[in-house]
Amino acid sequence: GENVEQHPSTLSVQEGDSAVIKCTYSDSASNYFPWYKQELGKGPQLIIDIRSNVGEKKDQRIAVTLNKTAKHFSLHITETQPEDSAVYFCAASLGSSNTGKLIFGQGTTLQVKP
Amino acid sequence: DGGITQSPKYLFRKEGQNVTLSCEQNLNHDAMYWYRQDPGQGLRLIYYSQIVNDFQKGDIAEGYSVSREKKESFPLTVTSAQKNPTAFYLCASRASDGFKNIQYFGAGTRLSVL
């Protein structure tokens, strides 16, 4: 079946440094790629997303890049802060159907050390 | 206050018992989803519903059942046939607005076996 691979599984950075999380997807028909942040004991919250017709999108300290040819997309967080510590999930839409189904990566636990 | 409400927050199941997890949304979304989250793993789709009175199996539907009698509600029953039910269960909903597949999540229910 289709899948999304996410790396690394854990990431530790110093406050103020940048963090990069990478994902690779298998379904060439995927056209929507969201990123979610999950704090301990809570549900995931959407932080940024990108469509397949866009190569890069930025929102303040967060940016996402997409390489459709290589089927890679990445999350970049600059000037990290302790409150950025959480689990981050990437996802890819399953094909171009209208079911809205998403395939999720395994998650990356980000720790930002003060 | 619009959103998705999951209850209870914690639930304990005795062996051989069926338990039902509640998910209610007031976002007027057509589609709703149930996911299972295990430690260190991504979200796996159990069931989804795109419209009232219709639902489809996801990747790990065995041992679970759902109903969708009202647009606002999508309860999940964990049956005694599910031999390893201990997990964090997440409900999500999505507006059917075409290209984007933004899913909004509830705060989750943590199910444990006594």
Boltz contact constraints between the chains, C-beta under 6 A:
constraints:
  - contact:
      token1: [A, 32]
      token2: [B, 101]
      max_distance: 6.0
  - contact:
      token1: [A, 42]
      token2: [B, 107]
      max_distance: 6.0
  - contact:
      token1: [A, 43]
      token2: [B, 90]
      max_distance: 6.0
  - contact:
      token1: [A, 43]
      token2: [B, 105]
      max_distance: 6.0
  - contact:
      token1: [A, 43]
      token2: [B, 106]
      max_distance: 6.0
  - contact:
      token1: [A, 43]
      token2: [B, 107]
      max_distance: 6.0
  - contact:
      token1: [A, 43]
      token2: [B, 108]
      max_distance: 6.0
  - contact:
      token1: [A, 44]
      token2: [B, 105]
      max_distance: 6.0
  - contact:
      token1: [A, 93]
      token2: [B, 101]
      max_distance: 6.0
  - contact:
      token1: [A, 100]
      token2: [B, 31]
      max_distance: 6.0
  - contact:
      token1: [A, 100]
      token2: [B, 94]
      max_distance: 6.0
  - contact:
      token1: [A, 100]
      token2: [B, 101]
      max_distance: 6.0
  - contact:
      token1: [A, 104]
      token2: [B, 42]
      max_distance: 6.0
  - contact:
      token1: [A, 104]
      token2: [B, 43]
      max_distance: 6.0
  - contact:
      token1: [A, 105]
      token2: [B, 42]
      max_distance: 6.0
  - contact:
      token1: [A, 106]
      token2: [B, 41]
      max_distance: 6.0
  - contact:
      token1: [A, 106]
      token2: [B, 42]
      max_distance: 6.0
  - contact:
      token1: [A, 107]
      token2: [B, 42]
      max_distance: 6.0
